[in-house]
Amino acid sequence: MQIKQYRAVILIASAALALMIVSPTIGSYLVIPQTSPFTEMALLDGNRTTNYPSNISTGEKLGLFLEITNHMNSLSYYVVEVKFRNESQASPNSFEHTASDLDPLARFTVIVADEETVQLPIYISFNYSINQLAERMVIQSISLNDLPIKFESSLYWNPETKGYFGNLFFELYKYNDTTNAMQYHQRYVGLWLKLI
């Protein structure tokens, strides 16, 4: 019985020694998963939750927070473009990784340290009138963070959803060190609003 016990100990010790000798070689062939750098972007309501208002009246101020979190492994320089569109205008295209071709209402510049989150307060209101006969709403201006912006656009009555709808959205651009230019970062968030 003693010889069988020694054989087991010798076998275990030999296996452990063999693993210690080959482990550096095995380690060089193993691929440890790496996470790709990315940026998070979220839109929050005025209370920093996701209970968004859906209806807004002319002159009413809507409070939002735009949240940007940097996981790019370095400090990042971003530009946010604020845009507004009606139901027939183009939005950013996630499949083609392209931004909307609409002119921005405003641009915000923000620098975010790695693994940090920044929340930008956004206060927006619309000044518009409704032409009942033409079933058209005419937006004359938008106020963004209490700064008036001349903006002319039309929203048309949607008989299916029974309202005038517009999409407020935010596109994210990031400074590209290689090209020394801002580049669409393939991130956007938005909110559909029913203007009443």
C-alpha positions in Angstrom: 0.0 0.0 0.0 2.9 2.4 0.7 4.1 2.2 -2.9 0.6 3.1 -4.3 0.6 6.2 -2.0 4.0 7.3 -3.2 3.0 6.8 -6.8 0.0 9.2 -6.3 2.2 11.8 -4.7 4.8 11.5 -7.4 2.2 11.7 -10.1 0.6 14.8 -8.6 4.0 16.5 -8.1 5.1 15.6 -11.7 1.8 17.1 -13.1 2.3 20.3 -11.0 5.9 20.6 -12.1 4.9 20.1 -15.7 2.2 22.8 -15.5 4.7 25.2 -13.9 7.2 24.7 -16.7 4.7 25.0 -19.6 2.4 27.8 -18.1 4.5 30.7 -19.5 4.2 29.1 -23.0 0.5 28.5 -22.6 0.0 32.0 -21.3 1.5 33.6 -24.4 -1.2 31.8 -26.6 -4.1 32.7 -24.4 -6.1 35.8 -25.5 -7.5 37.7 -22.5 -10.6 39.6 -23.6 -10.2 43.4 -23.8 -13.0 45.8 -23.7 -13.1 48.3 -26.5 -13.1 52.0 -25.6 -16.6 53.6 -25.8 -18.6 56.5 -24.7 -22.0 56.3 -23.0 -24.7 58.9 -23.6 -28.1 59.2 -21.9 -30.9 61.6 -21.8 -32.6 62.2 -18.4 -35.5 64.3 -17.3 -35.3 67.4 -15.0 -35.2 65.1 -12.0 -32.4 63.0 -13.4 -34.7 60.0 -14.1 -36.3 58.7 -17.3 -39.8 60.0 -16.7 -39.8 62.1 -19.8 -42.6 64.6 -20.5 -44.3 63.9 -23.8 -46.5 67.0 -24.2 -45.2 70.6 -24.3 -47.1 73.8 -24.8 -45.8 77.0 -26.4 -43.6 78.9 -24.1 -43.4 76.0 -21.6 -39.8 75.3 -20.4 -38.7 71.7 -20.6 -35.8 70.6 -18.3 -33.5 67.8 -19.3 -30.0 66.5 -18.5 -27.7 65.1 -21.1 -25.3 62.6 -19.5 -21.9 61.7 -21.1 -19.7 59.0 -19.6 -16.1 58.5 -20.9 -14.7 55.0 -21.2 -12.1 55.9 -23.8 -9.1 55.2 -21.6 -8.1 58.8 -21.8 -9.4 62.4 -21.4 -11.8 63.1 -24.3 -13.0 66.3 -26.0 -16.6 66.2 -27.2 -19.0 68.4 -29.0 -22.8 67.9 -28.7 -25.0 69.1 -31.5 -28.6 69.9 -30.5 -31.1 69.3 -33.4 -34.8 69.2 -33.9 -36.8 67.6 -36.7 -40.3 66.9 -37.9 -41.6 63.4 -38.8 -40.5 63.6 -42.4 -36.9 64.8 -41.9 -33.9 62.5 -41.6 -32.5 61.4 -38.3 -29.0 60.0 -37.6 -28.6 56.6 -39.2 -27.3 53.9 -36.8 -26.8 51.3 -39.6 -24.7 53.6 -41.8 -23.1 55.3 -38.8 -23.9 58.8 -40.1 -25.2 61.9 -38.4 -28.3 63.8 -39.5 -27.8 66.4 -42.2 -29.9 69.0 -40.3 -28.3 72.2 -39.1 -27.7 72.2 -35.3 -29.7 74.6 -33.1 -26.7 74.8 -30.9 -23.4 73.2 -30.0 -22.0 72.4 -26.5 -18.3 71.6 -25.9 -17.4 69.3 -23.0 -14.2 67.7 -21.8 -14.6 64.5 -19.8 -11.9 62.7 -17.9 -11.5 58.9 -18.3 -14.1 57.0 -16.3 -15.9 60.3 -15.4 -19.5 61.3 -16.1 -20.7 64.8 -16.9 -24.3 66.0 -16.9 -25.2 69.0 -19.0 -28.4 70.8 -18.0 -30.7 71.5 -21.0 -33.7 73.9 -20.8 -35.7 74.2 -23.9 -38.9 75.9 -24.9 -40.8 76.4 -28.2 -42.6 79.4 -29.6 -45.2 78.3 -32.2 -48.6 78.9 -33.6 -51.1 76.5 -35.1 -52.9 77.0 -38.5 -56.0 74.8 -37.9 -57.1 75.0 -41.5 -53.8 73.8 -43.0 -53.3 71.3 -40.1 -49.8 72.8 -39.7 -47.9 74.1 -36.7 -45.3 76.8 -37.4 -42.4 77.0 -35.0 -41.0 80.6 -35.0 -38.2 80.2 -32.4 -36.7 77.9 -29.8 -35.1 79.0 -26.5 -32.2 76.8 -25.4 -30.9 77.4 -21.9 -32.7 80.8 -21.9 -31.0 81.9 -25.2 -33.4 82.6 -28.0 -32.6 80.8 -31.3 -34.3 81.9 -34.5 -35.7 78.6 -35.9 -38.4 78.2 -38.5 -40.0 74.8 -39.0 -43.3 73.2 -39.6 -44.9 70.2 -38.0 -47.9 68.6 -39.6 -51.0 67.1 -38.0 -50.6 63.3 -37.7 -54.1 61.8 -38.0 -52.9 58.4 -36.7 -51.4 59.7 -33.4 -53.6 62.8 -33.3 -50.9 65.4 -32.8 -48.0 67.5 -33.9 -44.8 65.7 -33.2 -41.2 66.8 -33.3 -38.0 65.0 -32.4 -35.4 66.8 -30.2 -32.1 64.9 -30.4 -28.5 65.3 -29.5 -25.6 64.0 -31.6 -22.1 63.4 -30.1 -18.9 64.3 -31.9 -15.4 63.4 -30.6 -12.0 65.0 -31.3 -10.0 62.5 -33.5 -6.2 62.8 -32.7 -5.3 61.2 -36.0 -7.2 63.6 -38.2 -7.1 66.6 -35.8 -10.8 67.2 -36.4 -14.1 66.5 -34.7 -15.8 63.3 -35.9 -19.3 61.9 -35.5 -18.9 59.5 -32.6 -21.9 57.4 -33.6 -23.9 58.2 -30.5 -27.1 60.1 -30.3 -30.2 60.3 -28.0 -33.5 61.9 -28.6 -37.0 62.6 -27.3 -40.2 62.7 -29.3 -42.4 65.6 -28.2 -46.1 66.3 -28.8 -46.5 70.0 -29.2 -50.0 71.0 -27.9 
